[in-house]
Amino acid sequence: MIFNKEYLIKVTLLLLLKILLTTLITSLISSDKGTLLVFYKEREPSIKVLERVNKMLEDFEDQYSIEYLIIDDESSSDKITTLGLPTTHFPFAVVINGKYTAQIDERIVSFIHFPLFMKGIGRHEGNWSIDDLRRVLEDHSLLADENILPVLNVDEETTTCEDEE
């Protein structure tokens, strides 16, 4: 069977068009994923939180593109500044589609500092739980329009986090 040049060009163009459309559709489908930025320190208290958060995030791997950033790493500093995260020490944070503050029932929570299960850790106690994070990941309407940095209680006797002296 002999094909003429015009026929081969048409077939080649159709194949290229098919590849282009497949790539475009794949790109559009994957862009429907939300983005999660998980900031942590390479110290025991933060790693403990990271382990619990990661376990919960297993249920959301198909819905979110998850990026892990080490807070002390210089490559993270631009994102920390751009997102309005604390400019001073913070041990952990989760940012969902550019937001870290949510309203859950009557409470305002910010996914910065340690979650409630770390109560007693020191001055970096946050006001959020793993369940709060799960609820917001399931329902983005809980995210606040503006991010709110939590205010630390500096009157407490303990001003440093365990393992951070």
N, C-alpha and C positions, 0 to 999 in steps of 0.2 A: 504494500500500500504506500503510495507516494502522496505526501502532503505538500501543498504549495506554500510559499513563503507567507502569504497573506493569512492563511489559515493558522499557521504556527504562531504568528504574531498575535492573532486574536486569542488563541488558547493561552498563550503566555500572559497576555494582559488580563484575561479572566482569572487565571491562577493568582496573579499578583493582587488583583482586586479582592479576591477571596481572603488572601493572607492579611491584607490591610484591614478588611472589615472584621475578621476574627480578632486581630490585635486590638482594634478600636473597641469592640464589644467587651473583650476581656478587660481592657483598661477601664471602661465605664463601670463594669460590674465590681471590680476591685476598688474603685474609688468610692463606692457606696459604704465602704468600711469607715467606721469612726476611727479616731486616733487617740491613743492612750500614751501618755508620757509618764513613766514611773521614775522618779528621782529618789536616789538612796545614797547612803554613805557605806563605805566598806568597813563598818564597825558592827560589833555584835548586836546592839539594840536595833539598828536599822535592818540588818540581815534577818533578824527574827521576824520583823514586820514584813519584809520582802517575801519570806517563805510563806507566810499566811496569805498575803495578797496574791502571790503567784498561784497558790492552790485554788483560790476563788476565781482568778482570771482564766483558768483552764476552760471554764464554761463559756468564755467570751472570745476565744481565739479566732473564731470564724467571723465575728462581728466587728473586730477592732484590729487595727494595725498597732502593735505594741512596741514601744521603744523604751529601753532601759538606759538611764543616764546616771552616771556617778556624780554626785553633787560637787565633790572636790576636784573633779577633772576639769581642766581649763576649757576643754571642748564643750562643756555644758554651760559655761557662764553666759554666753549670748542668749541661749534659750531661757535661762533663769531670769535674766534681765527683761527680755521681751515679754515673758508671761507675767511679770510683776510678782514673782516669788520673792521671799524675803532676801534682802541684801546681806543680812547677818546670818549667823548659823541657823540652819534648819536640818533635821535629820532625815526627813522623808516627805514625799509629796506625790500625789497622783493628779494628773491634769487630763481631763476628758474633753476632747474637741476644743482645746484652748481654755477650758473653764475648770476651776478647782473649788467653786463655791456652789452650794445647792440649798434649796429650802425643802426640808423633809418634815411634813406635818407643820408644826409651829416652830421648828428649830431651823436655824441657819447653821450649816456645817461647811467647813473648809477642809479639804483633804490635804492638809499640811500638818506636819509634826506627827507625833505618834498617835495611833488610834487608841480608843478607850481600853482595849485589853492590856495596854501597857501602863495603866494608871499607877502612879507611884514612881515612875521612871525619873522624874525631875521636872525642870521647868518647861520642857518641850512636849507637854501633854496636849494633844489635840482634842477636838470635840466630835470626832467621827468614829464610826465602827465599820467593820468589814461588811456588815449587813447594809449599812447606809450606802457604802460604795456599790454594792450589788444592786440596790434599788435604783440608784442613779444610772448605772450602766444599762439597766433594763428600761428606764424611762427618762429620756433626756429632757423632758419638760420640767423635771425637778431642778435642772441646772439654773442658776441665777443669771440674770442679764449681766451683772458685773461681779468680778471677783472681789472677795473681801479677805484681807489678811487677818488671821486670828491675832488677838492681843494676848501676849503671854503674861502670866501672873508672876511678876518679879518679886513679890513679897514673900514667896515661899522660902523656907529655910534652904532647900536644895536648889541651887541655881545651875548645876551642871547635870548632864545626863550620865547615867551609870556607864562606866567604861569610857568616859571621855574627859579624863583629867590629865 
